[in-house]
Amino acid sequence: MQRRTFLTRMALYSILGVATLNLSGCGFHLRGLGDTSLGVERLTLEAPNAPLTEEVQNALEQVGTKLDKNAPLRLTLGREETQERELGIRDAGKQDIELTLRAPFSVQRKKDGAYLIHPQQIEVFNVVDTQDSNLLARDDRLTEARQELRQRAAEQLLDRLRPLSVDSVR
């Protein structure tokens, strides 16, 4: 009986392996995996000196987009706005706080000022549970959550920039 179970599992694993090889051989890949570069090689970034701006700069450089004042496209990033909202207090003094980060942005062609991405907002949120009795730990958790929000906002911005291509510069 154990031999039959073993053979059945081996047959199942073999079929699964063959299916995986066939899918990879035909060029199938999961969305979000593989090429992470943007279709635009150079951008001018106009943004306030803020932590979100630094995150966006790092994210653009990681995907191979150079920040250049003479680039044909201008990414305008507005000031980040963070909002805290207390959701409620649970047992033992634990409190849920919702943090929301919003930032306006747009992309324009420099030569004629045409919007390739009209002004819109990035919006990300996170729920943090804190404890009132330990204020230092509470502040640390909120600081970490804000940093995570900035990283997620930069990722969301890159996702919205992905449809742009070199052809849109012309």
TAGI-V713924 format. One record per pair of residues at least 4 apart in sequence whose ideal C-beta (glycine too) atoms are under 6 Angstrom apart, sorted by the first residue. I is the first residue (numbers start at 1). J is the second residue. Records with the same first field share a line. If there is no record, write none. Layout:
I = J + J
This chain:
21 = 25
23 = 28
29 = 33 + 34
36 = 63
37 = 63 + 64
38 = 63 + 65 + 161
39 = 164 + 165
40 = 164
42 = 66 + 68 + 71
43 = 65 + 71 + 73 + 75
44 = 69 + 71 + 74
45 = 67 + 75
46 = 76
47 = 53 + 77
48 = 79
50 = 80
51 = 150
52 = 80 + 103 + 150
55 = 150 + 151 + 154
56 = 154
59 = 154 + 158
60 = 65
72 = 110 + 169
73 = 107
74 = 108 + 110
75 = 107
76 = 106
77 = 105
78 = 103 + 104
80 = 101 + 103
81 = 102
82 = 101
83 = 100
84 = 97 + 99
85 = 98
86 = 97
87 = 96 + 98
88 = 96
89 = 95
90 = 94
93 = 131 + 132 + 133
94 = 129 + 131
95 = 130
96 = 127 + 129
97 = 128
98 = 125 + 127
99 = 126 + 145
100 = 125
101 = 124 + 149 + 153
102 = 121 + 123
103 = 122
104 = 119 + 121
106 = 117 + 119
107 = 116 + 117
108 = 113 + 115
109 = 114
116 = 168
122 = 153 + 156 + 157
124 = 149 + 152 + 153
126 = 145 + 149
128 = 141 + 145
130 = 138 + 141
164 = 168
